[in-house]
Amino acid sequence: QTNGYVHIIDKVLGVPYTTVLEKLETDPMMSDTFKLGQFSAFNNQLNNTQRRFTYFVPRDKAWQKTKLDYPSTHKKLFMEDFSYHSRSILERHLVIADNVYTMNDLVAMTAASGDSILLPTYRDSLKVKVEEEAGRYVITWNFKKINVYRPDVECTNGIIHVIDYPMLEERDVVVNGG
């Protein structure tokens, strides 16, 4: 008969020890987003510890949903030839600021503004509303409600919010005939 078990571990629990890139690379739920970022070298910046990132990462199931909703767009996104498009879509998901934004921060900012908030991204800004509904977080982007599957994944240089659908529209991947 035993009183319990002792597990010897080499990391302090509850303290982030990976960068955003390392988390993306090692979490099986985020492998599709990692793969997309590799096509265009987008991921390289995510190891920078001098910056603070808030990254809305679509989980693999989110990308699978786009396969059903926008089959042609999905197919192109996951081809290296279309890395320009995948990069611009990922840039929309990455907030770069002096501080990170937890889900509670984003809910409070939305409530204070009474409307959508603008967050600084690599190229532009991300316009979203973040609310808590029935004990879960929901992001409204371009009139689409996106569930936050796993909020506030802390990293040494930022925070990741795992989302159930990418901030993506079919027109994001348009190829001009020539």
Secondary structure, 3 states (H helix, E strand, C coil): CCCCCCCCCCCCCCCCCCCHHHHHHHCHHHHHHHHHHHHCCHHHHHHCCCCEEEEEEECHHHHHHHHHHCHHHHHHHCCHHHHHHHHHHHHHHEEEECCCCCHHHHHHHHHHHCCCEEEEECCCEEEEEEEEECCEEEEEECCEEEEEEEEEEEECCEEEEEECCCCCCHHHCCCCCC
